[in-house]
Amino acid sequence: MTETIADLVAAHRAGTVTPAQTVARSFQRIRDHNDPAVFISLRDEKSAIAEAEALSGKDPATLPLYGIPVAVKDNIDVAGLPTTAACPAFAYTPAHDATAVARMRAAGAIVIGKTNLDQFATGLVGVRSPYGIPNNPLRGDLIPGGSSSGSAVAVSAASEPRHSRRATRRKTSPTQADAMPSPTYPPDAPPQRGYAALPIAARRCAE
């Protein structure tokens, strides 16, 4: 049975499972999957769980992503985690979240880590990264697809139900397709490093 974002949010709001438990399970699934090429960097698990526990002081009805673990493609800024675009020489550590990440956090999402990609997101196959090639969880003899290789594998292997990724162009790659238009940023939004389009990788189109 496929577990959707809606399923998790409903469970969190009903109290049958807590956001902290869901985040802890994501980290355990990452360990169990045991593919070091999926994530370029991971948050400290205790810190992520503490952030999830802090959601208990908020009204779940006002948080559409209440307690949802999110992985972010590593050409999108997450405060305190390196942004590499799969190029070590390009790496920097941002002080602020990208607008999309900040909005997901404001909606109750918990960032887990940064995922692998074709270097500078300029590929369709997912094998052009010095951080390794994520294994296709469905068939080991196939490429993971790209440029969001880590995104595709993290969602397919059930580490995360939701993943943010940027696209350098409108494309259809071997394992994924862009399904959302480029966002419109408000005039006072901070500068966005990287590319314009920010599709979401999820298990079902409805999400």
KOLNUDO-741399 format. One record per atom (N, C-alpha, C, O): x, y, z. Coordinates in steps of 0.1 Angstrom, whole numbers, padded with zeros to 4 digits, always signed. Example, Ala and Ser with C-alpha at 12.3 -4.5 7.8 and 13.67 -1.06 7.14 Angstrom:
+0132-0057+0078+0123-0045+0078+0132-0033+0078+0142-0033+0085+0128-0022+0071+0137-0011+0071+0129+0000+0079+0134+0011+0080
//
This chain:
+0008-0012+0000+0000+0000+0000+0009+0013+0000+0018+0013+0008+0006+0022-0009+0013+0034-0010+0009+0044+0001-0003+0047+0002+0018+0049+0009+0015+0059+0019+0017+0073+0013+0028+0076+0008+0006+0081+0013+0007+0094+0007+0009+0105+0017+0009+0103+0029+0012+0117+0012+0013+0128+0021+0001+0131+0029+0001+0133+0041-0011+0129+0022-0024+0131+0029-0026+0121+0040-0031+0124+0050-0021+0108+0037-0023+0098+0048-0015+0102+0060-0020+0101+0071-0002+0107+0058+0006+0110+0069+0001+0122+0077+0000+0122+0089-0004+0133+0070-0009+0144+0076-0021+0141+0085-0023+0145+0096-0030+0132+0079-0042+0128+0086-0038+0120+0099-0044+0122+0110-0028+0111+0098-0024+0104+0109-0018+0113+0120-0020+0110+0132-0010+0123+0116-0004+0132+0126-0015+0140+0133-0014+0142+0145-0025+0145+0125-0035+0153+0131-0044+0144+0140-0049+0149+0150-0046+0131+0137-0054+0123+0145-0046+0118+0158-0052+0113+0167-0033+0119+0158-0025+0115+0169-0022+0100+0169-0016+0095+0179-0024+0093+0158-0021+0079+0157-0006+0076+0155-0001+0066+0158+0001+0086+0150+0015+0087+0149+0020+0101+0150+0012+0110+0145+0031+0103+0156+0036+0117+0157+0045+0121+0146+0051+0113+0140+0046+0134+0144+0056+0139+0134+0070+0134+0137+0078+0130+0128+0074+0134+0150+0087+0129+0154+0089+0115+0151+0100+0111+0147+0079+0107+0152+0080+0092+0149+0082+0091+0134+0090+0082+0129+0075+0099+0126+0076+0098+0112+0090+0102+0107+0096+0096+0098+0096+0113+0113+0109+0117+0110+0119+0107+0113+0129+0104+0106+0118+0101+0125+0127+0090+0130+0127+0079+0120+0137+0072+0117+0115+0075+0116+0113+0064+0106+0120+0067+0093+0126+0058+0087+0120+0080+0089+0127+0083+0076+0142+0081+0077+0148+0075+0068+0147+0085+0089+0162+0083+0091+0165+0068+0091+0175+0064+0086+0156+0060+0097+0159+0046+0098+0158+0040+0084+0166+0031+0081+0148+0044+0076+0147+0039+0063+0160+0042+0054+0164+0035+0046+0165+0054+0057+0177+0058+0050+0189+0049+0053+0196+0044+0045+0190+0046+0066+0200+0036+0071+0198+0022+0065+0207+0016+0060+0185+0018+0065+0182+0005+0060+0184+0004+0045+0189-0007+0040+0181+0014+0037+0183+0014+0023+0198+0014+0020+0202+0007+0010+0206+0020+0028+0221+0019+0027+0227+0022+0014+0235+0014+0008+0223+0033+0008+0229+0038-0005+0235+0052-0002+0227+0062-0002+0248+0053+0000+0254+0066+0003+0253+0076-0008+0257+0088-0006+0249+0072-0020+0249+0081-0031+0236+0088-0033+0234+0097-0041+0226+0085-0024+0213+0092-0025+0213+0106-0020+0209+0115-0026+0219+0107-0008+0220+0120-0001+0234+0125-0002+0244+0118+0001+0236+0138-0005+0249+0144-0004+0252+0149+0011+0263+0148+0016+0241+0154+0017+0243+0157+0031+0229+0154+0039+0219+0156+0033+0231+0150+0051+0219+0148+0060+0219+0157+0072+0230+0160+0077+0208+0161+0076+0207+0168+0089+0210+0159+0101+0209+0147+0100+0214+0165+0111+0215+0158+0124+0202+0153+0128+0192+0160+0128+0201+0140+0130+0188+0133+0133+0181+0139+0145+0169+0142+0145+0188+0141+0156+0182+0146+0168+0177+0160+0166+0166+0164+0171+0184+0168+0158+0179+0182+0155+0166+0181+0147+0156+0189+0150+0165+0172+0137+0153+0171+0129+0141+0166+0137+0130+0171+0136+0144+0157+0146+0133+0152+0155+0129+0162+0165+0117+0164+0167+0138+0170+0170+0134+0181+0179+0125+0191+0172+0116+0197+0178+0129+0194+0159+0120+0204+0152+0106+0198+0150+0096+0205+0150+0105+0185+0147+0092+0178+0146+0085+0179+0159+0072+0181+0159+0091+0176+0170+0085+0177+0183+0079+0191+0186+0069+0192+0193+0086+0201+0182+0082+0215+0184+0069+0218+0177+0063+0228+0181+0065+0210+0167+0053+0213+0160+0041+0211+0169+0030+0215+0166+0042+0203+0180+0031+0200+0189+0025+0213+0195+0014+0213+0200+0033+0224+0195+0028+0237+0201+0020+0245+0191+0016+0256+0194+0018+0239+0178+0011+0246+0168-0002+0240+0165-0004+0228+0168-0011+0247+0158-0024+0241+0154-0022+0233+0141-0019+0239+0131-0024+0220+0142-0021+0211+0130-0030+0215+0118-0027+0213+0107-0042+0220+0121-0052+0224+0111-0046+0235+0102-0051+0237+0090-0037+0243+0107-0032+0254+0099-0019+0250+0092-0013+0259+0085-0015+0238+0093-0002+0233+0086-0005+0222+0076-0006+0211+0080-0005+0226+0063-0009+0215+0053+0002+0205+0051-0001+0194+0046+0014+0207+0056+0025+0197+0055+0029+0193+0070+0041+0191+0072+0020+0192+0078+0022+0190+0093+0030+0177+0095+0025+0166+0094+0043+0179+0098+0052+0168+0101+0057+0160+0090+0062+0149+0092+0056+0165+0077+0060+0157+0066+0075+0159+0064+0080+0170+0062+0083+0148+0063+0097+0148+0060+0099+0152+0046+0092+0147+0037+0109+0161+0044+0111+0166+0030+0126+0165+0027+0135+0169+0036+0130+0160+0016+0144+0160+0011+0145+0171+0000+0136+0173-0008+0156+0178+0000+0158+0189-0009+0169+0187-0018+0180+0183-0014+0167+0188-0031+0177+0186-0041+0189+0196-0038+0186+0208-0035+0201+0191-0040+0212+0199-0035+0217+0210-0045+0229+0213-0046+0207+0217-0051+0210+0230-0058+0200+0240-0053+0198+0250-0059+0194+0237-0041+0184+0246-0035+0189+0248-0021+0193+0239-0014+0189+0260-0016+0195+0264-0003+0186+0259+0009+0174+0261+0009+0193+0253+0018+0188+0250+0031+0197+0256+0041+0209+0252+0042+0193+0264+0050+0201+0271+0059+0209+0261+0068+0204+0252+0073+0223+0263+0068+0231+0254+0076+0236+0242+0070+0245+0235+0075+0230+0238+0058+0235+0226+0051+0242+0231+0038+0237+0240+0031+0253+0225+0034+0260+0229+0022+0251+0228+0009+0244+0218+0008+0253+0237+0001+0247+0236-0013+0259+0234-0022+0268+0242-0023+0259+0222-0029+0270+0219-0038+0267+0218-0052+0276+0220-0061+0254+0216-0056+0250+0213-0070+0259+0202-0076+0261+0201-0088+0263+0193-0067+0271+0182-0070+0285+0186-0076+0291+0179-0084+0290+0197-0071+0303+0202-0075+0310+0207-0063+0307+0218-0058+0319+0200-0057+0326+0204-0045+0332+0218-0045+0332+0225-0036+0337+0222-0057+0344+0235-0058+0334+0246-0057+0338+0257-0055+0321+0243-0060+0311+0253-0060+0305+0255-0046+0298+0265-0043+0307+0245-0037+0300+0244-0024+0301+0257-0016+0311+0263-0015+0290+0260-0009+0289+0271+0001+0278+0267+0010+0270+0258+0007+0278+0273+0022+0268+0270+0032+0259+0282+0034+0264+0292+0040+0247+0282+0030+0238+0294+0031+0234+0297+0045+0232+0288+0053+0232+0309+0048+0226+0313+0061+0211+0313+0061+0205+0314+0072+0205+0313+0049+0190+0314+0049+0185+0303+0040+0191+0298+0030+0173+0299+0042+0166+0289+0034+0162+0296+0021+0159+0308+0021+0161+0289+0010+0155+0293-0002+0140+0296+0001+0135+0290+0010+0134+0305-0007+0120+0308-0004+0111+0296-0004+0102+0295+0005+0113+0287-0013+0104+0275-0014+0106+0266-0001+0096+0261+0004+0119+0265+0004+0121+0257+0016+0115+0264+0028+0109+0257+0036+0117+0277+0029+0111+0284+0040+0096+0283+0040+0090+0281+0051+0089+0283+0029+0075+0281+0028+0070+0267+0032+0060+0265+0039+0078+0257+0028+0075+0243+0032+0076+0242+0047+0068+0236+0054+0087+0248+0053+0088+0247+0067+0077+0254+0075+0072+0250+0085+0073+0266+0069+0062+0273+0075+0049+0265+0075+0040+0267+0083+0048+0256+0065+0036+0247+0064+0037+0235+0072+0028+0226+0072+0048+0233+0079+0050+0222+0088+0059+0211+0084+0060+0201+0091+0066+0213+0073+0075+0202+0068+0088+0202+0075+0092+0213+0081+0094+0191+0076+0107+0189+0083+0118+0185+0072+0117+0174+0067+0128+0193+0070+0138+0190+0061+0147+0179+0067+0152+0180+0078+0150+0169+0059+0158+0157+0063+0172+0159+0058+0182+0156+0065+0174+0163+0045+0187+0164+0040+0187+0169+0025+0176+0173+0020+0199+0168+0019+0201+0173+0005+0204+0161-0004+0213+0153+0000+0198+0160-0015+0200+0148-0023+0209+0151-0035+0211+0162-0040+0214+0140-0041+0223+0140-0052+0216+0143-0065+0204+0143-0066+0224+0147-0075+0219+0152-0088+0230+0151-0098+0242+0151-0094+0227+0151-0111+0237+0154-0121+0243+0167-0118+0236+0177-0115+0256+0169-0120+0263+0181-0116+0256+0193-0123+0254+0193-0135+0253+0203-0115+0246+0215-0119+0233+0212-0125+0228+0221-0133+0227+0200-0123+0214+0196-0128+0214+0196-0143+0203+0198-0149+0225+0194-0149+0226+0194-0164+0228+0180-0169+0238+0176-0175+0218+0171-0167+0218+0158-0172+0205+0151-0171+0196+0156-0164+0203+0140-0178+0190+0133-0178+0192+0119-0172+0182+0111-0172+0204+0115-0168+0206+0101-0165+0209+0098-0150+0208+0087-0145+0214+0109-0143+0217+0107-0129+0230+0100-0126+0232+0095-0114+0239+0100-0135+0252+0093-0133+0264+0103-0133+0275+0099-0133+0261+0116-0134+0272+0126-0136+0274+0133-0123+0271+0146-0122+0278+0127-0113+0280+0133-0100+0292+0127-0093+0294+0115-0093+0301+0136-0087+0312+0130-0080+0309+0124-0067+0317+0118-0060+0296+0125-0063+0291+0119-0050+0285+0105-0052+0279+0100-0043+0287+0100-0064+0283+0086-0066+0270+0086-0075+0264+0096-0078+0266+0073-0078+0254+0071-0086+0244+0064-0077+0246+0053-0073+0232+0070-0075+0222+0063-0067+0217+0051-0074+0215+0051-0086+0215+0040-0067+0211+0028-0072+0196+0029-0075+0188+0033-0067+0192+0024-0087+0177+0024-0090+0171+0013-0081+0175+0001-0082+0162+0016-0073+0156+0006-0063+0147-0004-0070+0144-0014-0064+0143-0001-0082+0134-0011-0089+0142-0021-0097+0139-0033-0097+0153-0017-0104+0161-0025-0111+0176-0020-0111+0179-0009-0115+0184-0028-0105+0198-0024-0103+0206-0022-0116+0217-0016-0116+0201-0028-0127+0208-0027-0139+0204-0014-0147+0209-0012-0158+0195-0006-0142+0191+0006-0148+0196+0018-0141+0199+0018-0129+0197+0029-0149+0202+0042-0143+0190+0047-0134+0179+0043-0136+0193+0056-0125+0183+0062-0116+0175+0073-0123+0164+0076-0119+0180+0079-0134+0173+0090-0140+0178+0103-0134+0183+0103-0123+0176+0114-0142+0181+0126-0137+0174+0138-0143+0165+0136-0151+0177+0150-0140+0189+0152-0132+0187+0149-0117+0197+0148-0109+0175+0148-0113+0172+0146-0098+0173+0131-0094+0163+0126-0089+0184+0125-0096+0186+0111-0093+0183+0108-0078+0176+0098-0075+0189+0116-0069+0187+0114-0055+0172+0116-0051+0167+0108-0043+0166+0125-0058+0151+0128-0055+0143+0115-0059+0135+0111-0051+0145+0110-0071+0138+0099-0076+0140+0087-0067+0130+0080-0063+0152+0084-0063+0155+0072-0055+0149+0074-0040+0144+0064-0035+0151+0086-0035+0146+0088-0021+0131+0086-0020+0126+0080-0011+0123+0091-0030+0109+0089-0030+0105+0075-0033+0097+0069-0026+0112+0069-0043+0109+0055-0047+0112+0045-0036+0105+0035-0034+0123+0048-0029+0127+0039-0018+0120+0042-0005+0123+0036+0005+0111+0052-0005+0103+0055+0006+0110+0062+0018+0106+0061+0029+0122+0068+0015+0128+0076+0025+0120+0089+0028+0118+0092+0040+0115+0095+0018+0107+0107+0019+0094+0106+0010+0095+0101-0001+0083+0111+0015+0071+0112+0007+0071+0124-0002+0063+0124-0012+0080+0134+0000+0080+0146-0008+0094+0151-0010+0103+0149-0001+0096+0157-0021+0110+0161-0024+0109+0173-0033+0102+0174-0043+0117+0184-0029+0118+0196-0038+0130+0195-0047+0141+0191-0042+0128+0199-0059+0139+0198-0069+0138+0210-0079+0126+0214-0082+0149+0214-0084+0149+0224-0094+0151+0218-0108+0157+0207-0109+0146+0224-0118+0148+0219-0132+0155+0230-0140+0151+0241-0140+0165+0226-0148+0172+0236-0156+0164+0239-0169+0166+0249-0175+0155+0230-0172+0147+0232-0184+0135+0223-0183+0135+0213-0175+0124+0225-0191+0113+0216-0191+0118+0203-0197+0124+0203-0208+0115+0192-0191+0121+0179-0196+0113+0167-0191+0105+0169-0182+0114+0156-0198+0110+0144-0193+0122+0134-0192+0128+0132-0203+0125+0129-0181+0136+0121-0179+0132+0107-0177+0120+0104-0176+0141+0097-0177+0137+0083-0177+0128+0079-0165+0120+0070-0167+0129+0086-0154+0121+0081-0142+0112+0092-0136+0105+0089-0127+0112+0103-0142+0104+0114-0136+0101+0125-0146+0107+0126-0157+0090+0132-0143+0086+0143-0152+0082+0155-0144+0076+0154-0134+0086+0167-0149+0082+0179-0142+0067+0181-0144+0061+0179-0155+0060+0185-0133+0045+0186-0134+0040+0199-0128+0028+0200-0127+0049+0208-0124+0044+0220-0119+0051+0232-0126+0062+0231-0130+0043+0243-0127+0049+0255-0134+0059+0262-0125+0059+0260-0113+0067+0270-0131+0077+0278-0123+0069+0288-0114+0059+0293-0118+0074+0289-0101+0067+0298-0092+0069+0313-0095+0079+0316-0102+0060+0321-0090+0062+0335-0092+0066+0341-0078+0059+0340-0068+0078+0346-0077+0083+0351-0065+0078+0366-0062+0077+0373-0072+0075+0369-0050+0071+0383-0047+0082+0393-0049+0094+0388-0048+0079+0405-0051+0090+0415-0054+0100+0416-0043+0112+0420-0046+0096+0414-0030+0106+0415-0019+0112+0402-0015+0119+0402-0005+0111+0392-0024+0117+0379-0021+0132+0380-0022+0137+0388-0030+0140+0373-0013+0155+0374-0014+0159+0367-0027+0152+0359-0033+0171+0371-0032+0176+0365-0044+0177+0350-0043+0180+0344-0033+0173+0343-0054+0173+0328-0055+0185+0324-0063+0186+0326-0075+0195+0317-0057+0206+0311-0064+0201+0298-0071+0194+0290-0065+0205+0297-0084+0202+0284-0091+0193+0287-0102+0195+0296-0110+0183+0279-0103+0174+0279-0115+0160+0283-0111+0156+0283-0100+0152+0285-0121+0139+0291-0119+0128+0281-0115+0120+0284-0106+0127+0270-0122+0116+0261-0120+0118+0253-0107+0129+0248-0105+0108+0251-0100+0108+0243-0087+0097+0233-0087+0087+0235-0080+0098+0222-0094+0088+0211-0094+0089+0203-0081+0099+0205-0074+0079+0195-0078+0079+0187-0066+0079+0172-0071+0071+0169-0080+0087+0164-0065+0087+0150-0068+0079+0143-0057+0083+0144-0045+0069+0136-0060+0061+0129-0050+0056+0116-0056+0058+0113-0068+0050+0107-0048+0046+0094-0053+0034+0094-0062+0032+0085-0071+0025+0104-0060+0013+0105-0068+0011+0119-0073+0014+0129-0067+0005+0120-0086+0004+0133-0092-0005+0142-0083-0003+0155-0083-0015+0137-0076-0024+0145-0068-0017+0152-0057-0022+0162-0052-0005+0148-0053+0003+0154-0043+0011+0166-0048+0018+0173-0040
//
